[in-house]
């Protein structure tokens, strides 16, 4: 079983990975006339959107793993119940 990172280091790692993924995505460039503040806010929103997508992917993988584990448990339980 994997050890969980502390929530602050996990959030920092997620932020770093989201920033990296955002840089690799082909996104539309913001208009050059935008103010620096609105550009920064737009960037923050994009990063947050990527973070949420990454969290969703991770949750979907965890859910699939749980379903596999539940199926295995049910099979073992049924086998043990009928074997006695």
C-alpha positions in Angstrom: 0.0 0.0 0.0 1.3 3.4 -0.9 2.1 5.9 1.9 0.1 9.1 1.7 1.9 12.4 1.5 0.9 15.2 3.8 -1.9 17.3 2.4 0.3 20.4 1.9 3.1 18.6 0.1 0.5 16.6 -1.9 -1.2 19.9 -2.9 2.1 21.4 -3.8 3.0 18.3 -5.9 -0.4 18.4 -7.6 0.1 22.1 -8.4 3.6 21.5 -9.8 2.3 18.7 -12.0 -0.7 20.8 -13.1 1.6 23.7 -14.1 3.8 21.2 -16.0 0.9 19.7 -17.8 -0.6 23.1 -18.7 2.7 24.1 -20.3 2.6 21.1 -22.5 -1.0 21.5 -23.6 -1.7 23.4 -26.8 -3.8 26.3 -25.4 -4.9 29.4 -27.1 -2.7 32.4 -26.4 -4.4 35.3 -24.5 -4.7 38.5 -26.4 -1.6 40.7 -26.0 -3.7 43.7 -24.9 -4.9 42.0 -21.7 -3.7 43.4 -18.4 -1.1 41.5 -16.4 -3.6 41.0 -13.6 -6.3 39.4 -15.8 -3.6 37.3 -17.5 -2.5 36.1 -14.1 -6.0 35.3 -13.0 -6.7 33.4 -16.3 -3.5 31.4 -15.7 -4.6 30.6 -12.2 -8.0 29.4 -13.5 -6.3 27.2 -16.2 -4.0 25.7 -13.6 -6.9 25.0 -11.3 -8.9 23.4 -14.1 -5.9 21.1 -14.9 -5.6 20.2 -11.2 -9.2 19.2 -11.1 -8.9 17.1 -14.2 -5.9 15.4 -12.7 -7.8 14.8 -9.4 -10.7 13.3 -11.4 -8.4 10.9 -13.2 -6.9 9.8 -9.9 -10.3 9.3 -8.3 -11.5 7.3 -11.3 -8.4 5.0 -11.1 -9.0 4.6 -7.3 -12.6 3.8 -7.9 -11.7 1.1 -10.5 -9.2 -0.4 -8.0 -11.8 -0.5 -5.3 -14.3 -2.2 -7.6 -11.7 -4.9 -8.4 -10.9 -5.4 -4.7 -14.6 -5.6 -3.9 -15.2 -8.2 -6.6 -12.2 -10.3 -5.3 -13.5 -10.0 -1.7 -17.0 -11.2 -2.8 -15.5 -14.1 -4.6 -13.4 -15.1 -1.6 -16.4 -14.7 0.7 -18.6 -16.8 -1.5 -16.0 -19.5 -1.9 -15.4 -19.6 1.9 -19.1 -19.8 2.6 -19.7 -22.7 0.3 -16.5 -24.5 1.1 -17.5 -25.1 4.7 
